[in-house]
Amino acid sequence: MNIVLAAVLLKPRATFALTIVALFAYTALFFVHVPVRELDVMSYLTQPGTESTPFFFGRLSVYLAGLLTAFVAAVIVIVWFVTRVSSERGTLERELSARQQSAARAERLEALGTLAAGAAHELASPLSTIAVIAKDLERQLLAVGASEEVAEDARLIRSEVGRCRAILDQMAIDAGQSLGESQVATTARELLAEALDTVREPERVEVTIDDPERALGVPRRALGLALRQIIKNALDASPLDFHVVVRVDVTPDTLRVVVRDQGSGMDAQTLARATDPFFTTKEPGKGMGLGLFLTQTVVERLAGNLAFESVKDRGTTVKVTIPLLPAWSKQGWGAAPSGGERKEPT
């Protein structure tokens, strides 16, 4: 009973160690003990003429030898079985926990998407009004002979309004609306172009692609956005005179992207919370702490993996691994999987 409890509660190594000790102690009792003649087994052992068989340091009766053998076999089977069951149970519990966390993350993402879409809808009208008025103001200023500096201010208002609308649209995309995007035919080069779109200081990004024209079947906009978030974080973390290294490796069934910065790195506590929503180490106003959260959500929905390696004062490496659809790699980027519709990259 104690061995079974050990197999349930202890780690496998501790269980096997305890099992060996128990077997050794039980076996020792057959050779080092005080006989009690009133007990049937011991009386049988000491009866003259009892058939015996050589065993280790002395002679044991056939009955006791069989009893010892049965005990050893039963212990080995029970420990193996219970340890295997406990291991499988632990695996199932971890998988259940991961699925529950994924479901909770999806619920938070849907809430963010609803909030972002609502904000974009409500602010679209007043921003459009401001843009129209700014345009009329610019015309009136030019008509009355106002200086070019004043007219430039009116154009700046229109430009900033356009930027605000773009930010709202991007918020809606960031919050998950692009996660329902279908997988399209694209290439590694086009995917990285999507990722570097709107990135400030793209000249600081060194990109290496082992096969830039290899066919990929991925949701280009969503995955490009996810990679863009990683690259932006790497640029923000690295000093201005340092570059961010991006390497893309494509195999017939896997897309692997590695982004390496030269920043100050993250300690273990920060690394553990890197993908938590609304967690950021940036200064106020420079980030909402949603970038890596959204990136992880996109990667997980593509059955991929997002991994971090960080050393304090030596930078951080982010690795994204995405499984690819076999149909795209076999038929080429211009073909669609069987039953699907051909889609050309935009």
Sequence and secondary structure as in RCSB ss.txt:
>XXXX:A:sequence
MNIVLAAVLLKPRATFALTIVALFAYTALFFVHVPVRELDVMSYLTQPGTESTPFFFGRLSVYLAGLLTAFVAAV
IVIVWFVTRVSSERGTLERELSARQQSAARAERLEALGTLAAGAAHELASPLSTIAVIAKDLERQLLAVGASEEV
AEDARLIRSEVGRCRAILDQMAIDAGQSLGESQVATTARELLAEALDTVREPERVEVTIDDPERALGVPRRALGL
ALRQIIKNALDASPLDFHVVVRVDVTPDTLRVVVRDQGSGMDAQTLARATDPFFTTKEPGKGMGLGLFLTQTVVE
RLAGNLAFESVKDRGTTVKVTIPLLPAWSKQGWGAAPSGGERKEPT
>XXXX:A:secstr
 HHHHHHHHS HHHHHHHHHHHHHHHHHHTTS    TTSHHHHHHHSTT  EEEETTEEEEHHHHHHHHHHHHHH
HHHHHHHHHHHHHHHHHHHHHHHHHHHHHHHHHHHHHHHHHHHHHHHHHHHHHHHHHHHHHHHHHHHHTT  HHH
HHHHHHHHHHHHHHHHHHHHHHHHTTGGGG   EEEEHHHHHHHHHTT S GGGEEEEESSTT EEEE HHHHHH
HHHHHHHHHHHHS TTS EEEEEEE SSEEEEEEE  S    HHHHHTTTSTT   S TTS  S HHHHHHHHHH
HTT EEEEEEETTTEEEEEEEEE  HHHHHH TTS  TTS      
